[in-house]
Amino acid sequence: MPAPRVPVSPALLNRWFTTTQATHHGVTSRQLWSANYRAVMPGVWEVRSHAGSLPGTGTRDGLMARLPTVMSVRPDAVASHVTAAILLGFRLPFRPREDQIIHLSVSSSANPLRVRGIAGHLFRAGPGEVWTGGGVSVTSPERTLVDLAAMKTARRRNVFTDDELVAVVDGIINEHQTGFHKGTLAQRSKPALADPVHRISLQIEGAHHDQRGQRVRDIERRRATEAAGWIEIRVVAADLVTGSNDPPGAPPRLVRLVREARARVLS
């Protein structure tokens, strides 16, 4: 006679959970390996029948239903690339949000995560390049942009075009006036591309900056920025990647520009 089906605790629905959390809610080790549950990765589980009801990983809610649990098991993991961009509120093209892949980076001295549905990356975080909050660690906006610019497809093509990168950064700095994101506030009102300690700000240069009215506004903004004692770094898409003449392992031009500006402040 088959064993009676044990009801699933409501507390374990619609999120990933650890073995310890399952035990706390009365699930035995034997029950975890039954048809009710699925092992996502070592130490992390989900209720099999409710896996499809979780919000997708292309949304912040979907990521927050999963990442705190993953990072409690792998505290060295940091949300990066597209995953970090979603958590930080970047306005990404629709396409990369739909791949349903979670991007996690770990220290270059550790082993990358190799789990279905998770893209593992190795990185060496610089000062201030990892932010932590709400049980989640995420790469900073500057580091996230650099990582997005370096992303490649399986055929070694850029995931993001120059125009898409410009649009992403422009969405951080400027409020959209038209299109799908009309009325969406610029991310500058949130943690954005600025270093308030050294009073350095970044300004993206896209095609719309060639328009006459925009040039006047850019000049006025730069004057106001400098009058307030800030350094403004003007950025183009090419600054987000390593130059073709740079030696292997050299940082993207943007990193060097920020470091040089900080050195001027401290000199």
Residue pairs with C-beta under 8 A, 6 or more apart in sequence:
5 36
6 27
6 31
6 34
6 36
8 36
8 47
8 49
8 50
9 25
9 26
9 27
11 25
12 21
12 22
12 25
12 27
12 47
13 47
13 50
13 53
14 50
14 53
14 54
14 65
15 46
15 54
15 65
15 66
15 69
16 40
16 44
16 45
16 46
16 65
16 66
16 69
16 70
17 44
17 45
17 46
17 69
18 43
18 44
18 45
18 69
18 72
18 73
19 29
19 32
19 43
19 45
21 69
22 32
22 37
22 45
23 29
27 37
31 37
32 39
32 45
35 48
36 47
36 48
36 49
37 45
37 46
37 47
37 48
38 45
38 46
38 47
38 48
38 51
39 45
40 46
40 70
40 115
40 117
41 70
41 73
41 113
41 115
41 118
42 73
43 73
44 69
44 70
44 73
46 54
54 62
54 65
54 66
55 61
55 62
55 65
56 62
56 100
57 63
57 66
57 83
57 100
57 101
57 102
57 117
58 86
58 97
58 98
58 99
58 100
59 86
59 97
60 86
60 87
60 89
63 79
63 83
63 86
63 87
63 102
63 136
64 134
64 136
66 102
67 79
67 83
67 102
67 135
67 136
68 134
68 135
68 136
70 77
70 102
70 104
70 118
71 77
71 135
71 136
71 137
72 135
74 104
74 106
74 113
76 106
76 107
76 110
77 104
77 105
77 106
77 113
77 137
78 84
78 104
78 105
78 106
78 123
78 125
78 130
78 137
78 138
78 139
79 87
79 102
79 103
79 104
79 105
79 136
79 137
79 138
79 139
80 103
80 104
80 105
80 121
80 123
80 138
80 139
80 143
80 144
80 147
81 103
81 105
81 119
81 121
81 139
81 144
81 147
81 148
81 151
82 92
82 96
82 97
82 99
82 101
82 103
82 148
82 151
83 102
83 103
83 104
83 138
84 103
84 138
84 139
84 143
84 144
84 147
85 92
85 144
85 148
85 168
86 92
86 97
87 136
87 138
88 138
88 141
88 144
88 187
88 190
88 191
89 187
89 190
90 141
90 144
90 168
90 171
90 172
90 187
91 167
91 168
91 171
91 172
91 176
91 181
91 184
92 168
93 160
93 164
93 167
96 159
96 160
100 117
101 117
101 118
101 119
102 117
102 118
102 119
103 118
103 119
103 121
104 113
104 118
104 119
104 120
104 121
105 120
105 121
105 122
105 123
105 139
105 147
106 112
106 113
106 120
106 121
106 122
106 123
107 122
107 123
107 124
107 125
108 122
108 123
108 124
110 122
112 120
112 121
112 122
113 120
114 120
121 147
123 139
123 147
125 139
125 143
126 143
126 255
128 140
129 139
129 140
129 142
129 143
130 137
130 138
130 139
130 140
130 143
131 137
131 138
131 139
131 140
131 191
132 138
138 144
139 147
140 191
141 172
141 187
141 191
141 192
141 193
142 193
142 202
142 254
142 255
142 258
145 165
145 168
145 169
145 193
145 240
145 254
146 240
146 251
146 252
146 254
146 255
148 159
148 160
148 165
148 168
148 240
149 158
149 160
149 165
149 237
149 240
149 241
149 252
150 241
150 242
150 252
151 158
151 159
151 160
152 158
152 159
153 159
160 168
162 237
162 238
163 237
165 237
165 240
166 204
166 205
166 206
166 207
166 236
166 237
167 206
169 193
169 202
169 204
169 235
170 204
170 206
170 208
171 181
171 184
171 186
171 187
172 186
172 187
172 188
172 192
172 193
172 204
173 186
173 187
173 188
173 192
173 193
173 202
173 203
173 204
174 186
175 183
175 184
175 185
175 186
176 182
176 183
176 184
186 192
188 194
193 201
193 202
194 200
194 201
194 202
195 201
195 258
195 262
198 231
198 261
198 262
198 265
198 266
199 228
199 229
199 230
199 231
199 265
200 230
200 231
200 232
200 233
200 258
200 261
200 262
200 265
201 225
201 230
201 231
201 232
201 233
202 232
202 233
202 234
202 235
202 254
202 258
203 218
203 221
203 222
203 232
203 233
203 234
203 235
204 235
204 236
205 234
205 235
205 236
208 214
209 215
209 218
221 232
222 232
225 231
225 232
226 232
231 261
231 264
231 265
233 254
233 257
233 258
233 261
235 254
235 257
238 253
239 252
239 253
239 254
239 257
240 252
240 253
240 254
241 252
241 253
242 250
242 251
242 252
242 253
243 250
243 253
